[in-house]
Amino acid sequence: MKEQKQEMKLPKLDDLFTSQAQRDYENAEKVEYIDIDKITDFPNHPFQVKCDEKMENMVKSIKEYGVIMPVIVRPKENGTYEMISGHRRKKACELAGLKEIKSIVKELTDDEATILMVDSNIQREEILPSEKAFAYKMKLEAMKHQGIRNDLTLSPLDTKLDNAKSIGEENGDGRAQVFRYIRLTYLIPELLEQVDLKRIAFRPAVELSYLSEDNQYVVLNKLEYDEVSPSLSQAIVLKKMQQEGTITEEKIEELLDKEKPNQKEFIKIHNEKIEKYIPTKVKETGNVEDFIILCVQEHNKREKLKQQRDIR
């Protein structure tokens, strides 16, 4: 008796290039192509869309393979759409010269849209303190609105604390840390930028957020012109003086002029001037400082050899 030949079942082409999770996602929602010009950015979107090396790589990928994961949008009354998740993909499509983008359309309330927007972006590998600060603030506000409508058993304070705890647990932060991040939104934009650039440490920045705008600008001037970064203890003193009403420009300058035990002179380097020279692999490992030191050491060796040749 001859054995029956079993027909080999070949996978579909889509199965070779997409994950099961993605296929399930797309099957669960209707995917359509929408004109990019009809999609507006989410209001006060807290996450930056940079035209950096990663964006260049995304543009190349889209030109070759198209947009694999659809963006999420919600319809607006005027026939256009609002981006919920996919601002970077949309920008990459624009740079790639595409007119349409693969999209999933969801009917969402303002609060639902805000929560989904934050949740879709906050899990990025690299996220700035300013991005997390405004994202936490927007999500907490949206959850508070939902609590007012749906939960009549908790007081507003209990709801706020409960929501902050929930947000923190989802992102590896405690409830107190969530509120610390939100405090950063009270910094003037110039000081918040210094936090992103790591010229002001996170905890001192939280204390500085309690200063008035005028006094924050005094601190900014000291940072820019004297290259003095407040320590946590100094920032706590400044906050206390602000609350007691005893703070003055002279007192701020006098306090920041005091040398800190761990204070060391640092060299000011603008990110945009040096970032393009740092290899992607170095950025991914986080050893940028070591790489710069090695480059300086190599430069010094070459200069020393050059001087020795000139003497000869």
N, C-alpha and C positions, 0 to 999 in steps of 0.2 A: 504493500500500500504506500503510495507516494505521499510524502509530507506536503501539506498545503503551505504554499509560500505566503508568509505574512507581509502585507504591504507596509513599507516603512512610512511612517507619518512625518513629513517634513514640516518644520516650523515655518510660520509665515514670516515674511520679510520684516514686518513691524516688530515681531517677537524678538528678532535678533538685535534690534537697536533701541528698544525701549524696555523699561523695567515693568514688572507685573503691577507694582504700585501705581506707576504712571498710567498703565492701560486701564486699571480699575477706576482711576480718577477720571480719565477722559470718558470712559463708558458711562459713568454715573452722571456726568454733566454734558449738556449739549455744547459742542465746540463749534465755533463759527469764526470766520475771518472778518475783521472790522477795519475800516480805514483808520490809520494811525492819526490822521488829522481830526478825527471825531472823538478822540480820547484825550481828556484833560487830566492834569495831575491832581492827586488828592490834595485838598486844601491844607496848607501848613504841614505838608509831608515832612516828617522830622529826619528822614534818612537821606544822606547826601548821594547824589549821582555824579560820580567823578569820571572825567575822560582820562583815565589812567591806563596803565599797561593791561590791567585786567579787563577794562572795557575794550581795548584793542583786540584782545584775545576773543572776547565774546562776539565782537563784530565779525572777525574771521570765521568763527564757528557758525554764526548765523548765515553768512554768505555761502558756506559750504553745505550745511545740513538744514538750515532753516531754524525756526523756533520750535524746540522740542516740547518744552513744558508751556502750556498756554498761560497767558496772563489772566487775571481776574478783574472784571470791570462791573460797574453797576449802571443801569440806564438812567438818564436824566430826562426831565420833562421836555426839553427842547430838541430831543432826538439825538443828542450826543451821549457820550459815556464818560464816567469818572473812573480813573485807574485806582484799583484797590491794592493789587499785588502785581508787580512787574514793571516798575518805573525804569530799572536798569535795562531790562529786555527791550522796552519801548525805545529808549535812547539808542541802544545798539542797532535796532532795526532802522531808525532814522539815519544813523551814520552809515549803515549798509545800503541805504537807498531804497529800502522796501516801502511800499505804500500801505500794506495791510499787515495785520498781526493776528496770530491764532489766539482766540479769546474765549473765555467762559463768562457768560453774563449771569449775574446774580441779582435778585431783588433784595435789597438790604436797606434797613433804616440807617440813619446817620450814626447811631451808636454801634449797631452791628458792623457797619462798614469800618468804623474806627478800630474796633477790637480786632477784626480780621486783618486790617492793614498792619497793625502793630505786630500781631502774632506771626504774620507772613514774613516779616522783615527782621525781627529782633533776634532771630537765631543765627544770623550771619556770623562767620568766624571772626571778622574784624568789625567792631562797632565802637564808635567814639562815645565818650561820656556825654557829650551834648545830644547825640542821637538817642541814647538810652534815656536821658533825662526827659526830653520832650515826649518820647514814646510812652514812658511810664505815666507821665502827666495826662496825656490824651486818653490812654486806656482807663486810668483810674476815674477820670471825669465821665467817660462813657459808661463805665460800670456803675458809677454812682447814680446816673440818670436812670439806668435800668432798675436799680435798687429802689428808687423813689416810686417807680411805677409798679414793681412786682413784689416788693418785700415790705410788708407793713409791720413786721414783728420786731425789726431791729431799729435802733436809733440811728440818725445820720452818722454819728461818730463811730458806732459799732460797725455799720456797713462799710464805712471808709477804711477802718482798720482791717476788717475781714477781707475786703477786696485787695488791699495792699499786700496782705499776707499771701493771698492767692497768686497775685502777680509775681511776687518774689519767688515763691516756691516753683513756679513754672520756669523761672530763668536763673535759678541758682543763687538768688539773693534773699536775705531776710527782710522782714517787714520794715525794720528801721532803715535798712539800706535803700529800699525803694523810696522812702521819704527823703533820704539824703540826696539821692539822684534828682528828685523833683525840685529840691532846693536850688540845684544848679541853674534852673530856668529863671531864677531871680537875679542871676549875674548879668551885668552888661555884656553885650555880644563880644566885645574885645577881650574881656577877662575870660569868658567861656572858651574862646578860641585858644587862649593860653593853657587852659586845662586840657583841651584836645591835643595840644602840642607838647603836653607833659612838662611845661615850664612852671605850672602851679600844680601841686599835688592835690589829690581828690579831697581829702578831709579838710585841709586849710581852705580850699575853695568853697566847701559847704558853709564854713563859718563866715567867710567873706560875703556870702550871698545875703547876709543880714544887714550889711552896710547900705547906706543910701547910695543912689547913683553917683552923686558928687564925690562921695568918699571912695567909692570904687574906682573912680577915675584918678583919684590921687594915688591909690595903690598901683593902678596901671602905669601911671607916669614913673613911679619909682622902679617898677619892673622893667620898663622899656629903656629908661635913661641911666639908671644905676645898676641894672641887672640884679635886682634884689628880689628874691622870691620869699614870701612870708612862710614861716614855719607854722605848725599847728598851734603851738602855744601863743605865738604872736597873733594869729588870726582870732583865737579865742579872746585875747585881751581886747582886740579891736571891736569884736562883736559886743563885749561887755560895755566898752566905752560908748558904743552907739546906743545901746539900750538904756544906759544911764544918762545919756545926753551930754557927756563930757568930752566927746570926740572932737578934734579939730585937725586941720591939715597939718599943722606943726607937730601935733602929737603923733599922727600917723607916720610922718617922715622920721621923727625922732626914734620911734619904736623900730621901724624897719631898718634904720641905719645901724642898730645894735648888731654886732657880729654874733651869729649863732655858732654854737659849738661845732656843728657839722657843716658849717657854711664853707663852700669852696667856690672858687672862681670858675665859671663855665663859659664856653665859647658859644656864641649865638650863630646858629646855622639855620637858614630858612629851608623848610622841607622841600618846596618846589624846586629849589636850586640844586639839590643834591640827589633827590629821589630817583631821577631818571638814570643816574649812573650806578645805582645799586641793583645787582642781579636779582631776578625774581626769587631764586632759590634762597638767597640770603634773607630776603624779606619774610619768606615763609617760615624759616627757622627762627626768626626773631633775633638773630645775632648781628644786627646792623652795626651796633657800637663796636663789636670786635672786628668786623670787616673794615670799618673806617680806620681803626687803630692800625690794622695790618697794612692798609694802604699808605698811611702816614709813615709807618716804619720803613716800608719799601721805598717810598719817596726819599726819606732821609739817607738810606743806604746808597741810592743812586747819586744823590747830591754829594755824598762823601767821596764816592769813587770818582766823580767828575772833578772834584777839587784836587784829589790826589793826582789825576792825570794832568791837570793844568799846572801843578807844581813841577812835574817832571818836564 
